[in-house]
């Protein structure tokens, strides 16, 4: 990896994190804060996009910039873990389990769908 690639990956990660913040705020404003729907939307759409990219693109630098940088900054499993832990300590065990398991299952399914579609695009 060149220093320029490193810099571009880092900048893309910052853009992804900023996009995550905006999407989370928008979704929370739309549906309310009781359940972390924004984080779920972010992780599912980000997983789909990463699957699509992985299936369609073979360029290592592009994968690093968009996959690791932009989408790595956009998606967040640590937020799922932290919010689920807070839910569990607040005696919202069902919500915590739903958040953790639901995110994992839906994100994996979205990534698989993206990968399949990306493979079709790549031919």
N, C-alpha and C positions, 0 to 999 in steps of 0.2 A: 504494500500500500504506500502510495506517495504521500508526502505532506499535504499536497493539494486535495487529494481524495479524502484524507482524514478531516481536513477543514470543512469540505463540502458535506461529508457525513454528519459532522457535528452541527453545522448550520441547519441541515435538513432535520436533524433530531429536535432542534429548538423550534423549528416551524411546526413539526408534528405535535410537540407538547403544547404549543400555543393553540393549535387547531383542536386538540383534545379539550383544553380549557373552555374554548368557545362552544364546542358541541355539547359538553357537559352542562354548561350554564343554560344553553338553549333548551335542551331536553328537560332539565329540571324545572325551568320556568314553565314549560308546557304541561308537564304531568305531575309536578310536585316532588318534594324531597323524601317522601316516606320510603321509597325503594330506589336503589341506585340505577335507574333506567338509563341515564346518560352513559355511565361506565359500561353497561351491557351493550348499548348501541355502538359505542366506540370499539369495544373489543370484538364484536361480531363483524362489523363492517371492516375494521382493520385486518382481521384474520382472513376475510374474503379477499380483500385487496392484496394481501401478501401471498395468498394461494394463487391468485390470478397472475400476479407478477412472476412468481416462481415458475409457474407453468408456461408462461409466454415469453420470458426473457432469459437469455443465457449470458448476457454481458455482466461480468463480475462487478465492474464499477457501478453500473446502473443498479444492480441488485443491492450493493452496499449502500448507495446513496438513498434510494427509495425504500428498500426493504429494511435495512438496519437503521438508517437515519430517520427518514420521514415516518415510516410506519412503526418503527421501534419507539419513536418519541410519541406517536399517537396512541398506541395501545398501552394498556397498563394492567398487568396481573397483580401487582403489589397493591393497587387500590382495591381490587376485589378482595384480597386477603385481609387487608386492614378494615375495610367496611364490614366484611362478614364477621370479623372478630368483635367489632363494636356491637353489631347486631346480636351476636351470641351473648355478650356480657349484659346487654340490655334485655335479656330474656326473650329475644326474638329468634330463637333457634331455627324455626321453620324458614324464616326469611333468609337467615344466614346460609342455611343449607341450599335453599333454592338459588340464591345468588351465586354461590360457589359452584355447585354442580351444573346449574343452568348455563352459566357463563362458559364453563369448560366444554359442555356438550355442544352448545350452539356455536361457539367459536371454532371448535374442531370441525363441525359439519360445514360451516361457512368456508373454512380453509380448504376442505376437501372439494367443495363445489367450485371454488375459485381455481383450484389446481386443475380440475377437470376442464373447466371452460378455457383456462389459459393454455392447456395442452391442445385443445381444439383450435384456438387462435394461432398457435405456433405451427400447427399442422403436423 
